[in-house]
Amino acid sequence: MPTRKDGKNKKRGLYFFTRRYALLFSFCPMVVAMFVLFNDIGDSFTNRLGPIAYGQEQLKIRKKMATKMKALIGFGSMKDDELLISATTIVNAMTGNTNFPAPTPDLADVQLLLDDFGSKLATARKRGSPEDTAIKEESIPALVSALQKLGYYVNAVADGHLSTLLSSGFPTNAPSTSSLPPSMVLNVRLSDTAQSGQMRLDFAKQAKVLVYEYCYRKVESPEAPWSDRLTTSSSRNNIIAPLEPGQYYEVRVRAVNTKGAGDWSQTARFLVR
């Protein structure tokens, strides 16, 4: 049978049990509060470091993406018209260019190769025989090689300076600033010159244009075919000759940029003296 002493022991055990757990539960709010406090401190520390870490990551990305500006020399993959326009633009831009005082190879040699290619291209288009086409194709490697060597010289002199590179007429790896072909050339004008059998061509200048193309023909019936396309980097003082005095001629012009050629202009007509 349970004794009085056993009853006292049970009460004493219950007392200590209740006190122990009461003490434990009294610490719970404190533990929870400390957990929340440290969690908030950790979040605050992380949030403060976040922009710094993000900025450092962006800096790493920018350094990886940073590319030295250079002239592009992939002329071997260009189509005939593109090669002709690019080479003409480069020779015109580098002639008398003080940024490049000693071009290698000499611009006169590049011009000879360009004239040779242009002449053979015109012949191949006019006659279209397999022989003429083969002769035209054989003239391309020498011109491409000369342009590539000239590109090496331009890159060595410019050393990544974009404005200097752009002054050379070479295409560059800079982001394109134009997403569309040029608009139609406006205000095409023909006028007399000091010599007979010539006329002067002027038109409105356009921004961000690589080169202009123009062609002409005598006004007669039936209509004569247009001449071969000629190129110029200037919108003023383009002399067209030789022409037959006493005859009317008409001219059309279009602009070309990195996205292609624009529409032909309205024709302008002139009586040659």
HELIX and SHEET records of a PDB file:
HELIX    1   1 ARG A    4  MET A   65  1                                  62    
HELIX    2   2 PHE A   75  SER A   77  5                                   3    
HELIX    3   3 ASP A   80  MET A   94  1                                  15    
HELIX    4   4 LEU A  107  ARG A  127  1                                  21    
HELIX    5   5 PRO A  130  GLU A  138  1                                   9    
HELIX    6   6 ILE A  140  ALA A  158  1                                  19    
HELIX    7   7 LEU A  162  SER A  167  1                                   6    
SHEET    1   A 3 ARG A 189  SER A 191  0                                        
SHEET    2   A 3 MET A 199  ASP A 202 -1                                        
SHEET    3   A 3 ASN A 238  ILE A 240 -1                                        
SHEET    1   B 4 LEU A 230  THR A 232  0                                        
SHEET    2   B 4 VAL A 211  LYS A 218 -1                                        
SHEET    3   B 4 TYR A 248  ASN A 257 -1                                        
SHEET    4   B 4 GLY A 260  ALA A 261 -1                                        
SHEET    1   C 4 LEU A 230  THR A 232  0                                        
SHEET    2   C 4 VAL A 211  LYS A 218 -1                                        
SHEET    3   C 4 TYR A 248  ASN A 257 -1                                        
SHEET    4   C 4 ALA A 268  LEU A 271 -1                                        
END                                                                             
